Amino acid sequence: MRNKVIAGNWKMNNDLNGTVNLISELKKGVNDQTKATVIVCPPFTSLETAQTLLKDSLIKFGAQNMYFEESGAFTGEISPSMLKSVGCEYVILGHSERRTIFGETDQIINKKIKTAIKHNLKPIFCIGETLEEREKGITFEVCERQVRFGLEGLTEAELSTMIIAYEPVWAIGTGKTATNEQAQEVHAFIRKLVAKLLSENFAQNLVIQYGGSVKPENAKELLAQPDIDGALVGGACLKADSFLKIIDAA
């Protein structure tokens, strides 16, 4: 049985006060009775604060991005060792906003995944198609390309801590959600593809999250699908009550 993993991507939200308030509320609701693995991904400026607040908590935390070089003249970037130094366990890589707004290619994302793994950071590797690509009927082609490039040159052992997050771009922050059937269909396709690229055993143990306007109202049905192993939550993770309801659904 794959354990459900619920991760909150705060994106560019919450200053230090907001971080303290949100984590304090989440800690009240996540306890020994919580069956899902819970991860929060605050902005870089809040990571050290998050580490302090989560020290004796069951909630894990990670970063929203990372550069693939260890150090150097890369103004504004954050290295893997910087993330490790503040206690990060996870890092989101390949998010559609990084791909579309900041021009990250499949090759850049592959470099980031390799660097994260080298530094013992667990990648949450995001893939997904745009509305135009879905309407053209090339969802599977797009997802296959992103997975193949993302995992290129990596072994099962190296990828053992990776999570894949399927996020249809047309459903992120739009209020639109893939139907349960649409989401399950792509998740099943990803699992079969990973089995082909690596092995059936690896694929069966791989956690594949769904992301894209996940909220308390639709979480239970989405998470009940056989190949959906959790959620990468955006807007609904910024309020403790809605995020905790999604965690309860898991």
URBEL-V874894 format. One record per pair of residues at least 4 apart in sequence whose ideal C-beta (glycine too) atoms are under 6 Angstrom apart, sorted by sequence separation. I is the first residue (numbers start at 1). J is the second residue. D is the distance in Angstrom with one decimal. If there is no record, write none. Layout:
i->I j->J d->D
i->I j->J d->D
This chain:
i->10 j->14 d->5.6
i->14 j->18 d->3.4
i->26 j->30 d->5.9
i->30 j->34 d->4.9
i->42 j->46 d->3.8
i->46 j->50 d->5.6
i->50 j->54 d->5.7
i->78 j->82 d->5.2
i->96 j->100 d->5.8
i->97 j->101 d->5.2
i->98 j->102 d->5.1
i->104 j->108 d->4.8
i->129 j->133 d->4.0
i->138 j->142 d->5.7
i->140 j->144 d->6.0
i->146 j->150 d->5.8
i->154 j->158 d->4.7
i->178 j->182 d->4.0
i->194 j->198 d->5.7
i->198 j->202 d->4.4
i->218 j->222 d->5.7
i->219 j->223 d->5.7
i->233 j->237 d->4.2
i->240 j->244 d->5.9
i->14 j->19 d->5.0
i->54 j->59 d->5.3
i->83 j->88 d->4.0
i->99 j->104 d->5.1
i->104 j->109 d->5.8
i->116 j->121 d->4.1
i->129 j->134 d->5.3
i->133 j->138 d->5.2
i->134 j->139 d->5.2
i->154 j->159 d->5.2
i->167 j->172 d->5.7
i->171 j->176 d->4.9
i->178 j->183 d->4.3
i->195 j->200 d->4.5
i->214 j->219 d->5.7
i->223 j->228 d->5.8
i->98 j->104 d->4.6
i->171 j->177 d->5.4
i->222 j->228 d->5.7
i->236 j->242 d->4.5
i->237 j->243 d->4.5
i->54 j->61 d->5.7
i->67 j->74 d->5.7
i->116 j->123 d->4.8
i->171 j->178 d->5.5
i->30 j->38 d->5.3
i->42 j->50 d->5.1
i->71 j->79 d->5.8
i->195 j->203 d->3.7
i->70 j->79 d->5.5
i->133 j->142 d->5.0
i->194 j->203 d->4.3
i->67 j->77 d->3.8
i->113 j->123 d->5.0
i->129 j->139 d->4.6
i->168 j->178 d->5.3
i->50 j->61 d->4.9
i->66 j->78 d->5.9
i->67 j->79 d->6.0
i->191 j->203 d->4.9
i->194 j->206 d->5.8
i->210 j->222 d->5.6
i->129 j->142 d->4.3
i->233 j->246 d->5.9
i->66 j->80 d->5.6
i->94 j->109 d->4.1
i->93 j->109 d->5.8
i->127 j->143 d->5.4
i->66 j->83 d->5.9
i->214 j->231 d->4.5
i->190 j->208 d->5.7
i->210 j->228 d->5.0
i->93 j->112 d->4.8
i->127 j->146 d->4.1
i->214 j->233 d->5.0
i->63 j->83 d->5.0
i->93 j->113 d->5.8
i->166 j->186 d->5.5
i->38 j->59 d->5.0
i->39 j->60 d->4.8
i->40 j->61 d->5.1
i->41 j->62 d->4.9
i->166 j->187 d->6.0
i->187 j->208 d->5.2
i->208 j->229 d->5.4
i->209 j->230 d->4.3
i->210 j->231 d->5.6
i->211 j->232 d->3.6
i->215 j->236 d->4.6
i->207 j->229 d->4.4
i->209 j->231 d->5.6
i->19 j->42 d->5.5
i->39 j->62 d->5.8
i->41 j->64 d->5.1
i->209 j->232 d->4.8
i->63 j->88 d->5.2
i->66 j->91 d->4.9
i->91 j->116 d->5.3
i->125 j->150 d->5.6
i->62 j->88 d->5.2
i->216 j->242 d->5.4
i->223 j->249 d->5.7
i->19 j->46 d->4.0
i->62 j->89 d->5.9
i->183 j->210 d->5.1
i->219 j->246 d->4.5
i->223 j->250 d->5.4
i->30 j->58 d->5.4
i->62 j->90 d->2.8
i->63 j->91 d->4.8
i->64 j->92 d->5.0
i->30 j->59 d->5.3
i->60 j->89 d->5.2
i->62 j->91 d->5.3
i->216 j->245 d->3.7
i->220 j->249 d->4.3
i->6 j->36 d->5.0
i->19 j->49 d->5.2
i->23 j->53 d->4.6
i->27 j->57 d->5.3
i->91 j->121 d->4.8
i->93 j->123 d->5.0
i->216 j->246 d->5.8
i->219 j->249 d->3.9
i->94 j->125 d->5.4
i->95 j->126 d->4.6
i->4 j->36 d->4.2
i->5 j->37 d->4.5
i->6 j->38 d->5.5
i->7 j->39 d->4.0
i->8 j->40 d->4.8
i->9 j->41 d->5.1
i->10 j->42 d->5.0
i->90 j->122 d->4.8
i->92 j->124 d->4.7
i->93 j->125 d->5.5
i->94 j->126 d->4.5
i->96 j->128 d->5.8
i->16 j->49 d->5.6
i->89 j->122 d->6.0
i->3 j->37 d->5.8
i->44 j->78 d->5.7
i->90 j->124 d->5.8
i->51 j->86 d->5.3
i->80 j->115 d->5.5
i->84 j->119 d->5.9
i->177 j->212 d->6.0
i->51 j->87 d->4.0
i->177 j->213 d->4.5
i->191 j->227 d->5.5
i->113 j->150 d->6.0
i->125 j->162 d->5.9
i->48 j->86 d->4.8
i->128 j->166 d->5.8
i->175 j->213 d->5.5
i->47 j->86 d->4.4
i->80 j->119 d->3.8
i->110 j->149 d->5.5
i->122 j->161 d->4.1
i->123 j->162 d->5.0
i->124 j->163 d->4.7
i->125 j->164 d->5.2
i->126 j->165 d->4.7
i->128 j->167 d->4.2
i->129 j->168 d->6.0
i->130 j->169 d->4.5
i->131 j->170 d->3.6
i->188 j->227 d->4.8
i->110 j->150 d->5.6
i->128 j->168 d->4.8
i->172 j->212 d->5.2
i->187 j->227 d->3.7
i->80 j->121 d->5.8
i->109 j->150 d->5.6
i->117 j->158 d->5.1
i->124 j->165 d->5.5
i->126 j->167 d->5.4
i->128 j->169 d->5.3
i->171 j->212 d->3.0
i->177 j->218 d->5.5
i->180 j->221 d->5.3
i->184 j->225 d->4.0
i->187 j->228 d->5.4
i->110 j->152 d->5.5
i->156 j->198 d->5.1
i->171 j->213 d->5.2
i->180 j->222 d->6.0
i->68 j->111 d->4.0
i->106 j->149 d->3.5
i->184 j->227 d->5.9
i->68 j->112 d->4.8
i->163 j->207 d->4.7
i->164 j->208 d->4.9
i->165 j->209 d->4.3
i->166 j->210 d->5.8
i->167 j->211 d->3.8
i->168 j->212 d->5.1
i->167 j->212 d->5.1
i->180 j->225 d->5.7
i->147 j->193 d->5.7
i->156 j->202 d->4.9
i->165 j->211 d->5.1
i->68 j->115 d->4.3
i->140 j->189 d->5.6
i->144 j->193 d->5.8
i->39 j->90 d->5.5
i->41 j->92 d->5.7
i->173 j->234 d->6.0
i->165 j->232 d->4.2
i->96 j->167 d->6.0
i->96 j->169 d->4.5
i->5 j->207 d->5.2
i->2 j->207 d->5.6
i->38 j->247 d->5.8
i->36 j->247 d->5.6
i->26 j->240 d->5.3
i->36 j->250 d->3.8
i->25 j->240 d->3.4
i->29 j->244 d->4.1
i->22 j->240 d->6.0
i->9 j->232 d->5.9
i->6 j->230 d->5.4
i->4 j->229 d->6.0
i->5 j->230 d->3.7
i->6 j->231 d->5.4
i->7 j->232 d->5.0
i->8 j->233 d->5.1
i->9 j->234 d->5.5
i->13 j->238 d->5.6
i->4 j->230 d->4.7
i->2 j->229 d->4.7
i->8 j->237 d->3.0
i->8 j->243 d->5.7
i->6 j->246 d->6.0
i->6 j->247 d->5.1
i->6 j->250 d->5.3
i->4 j->250 d->4.0
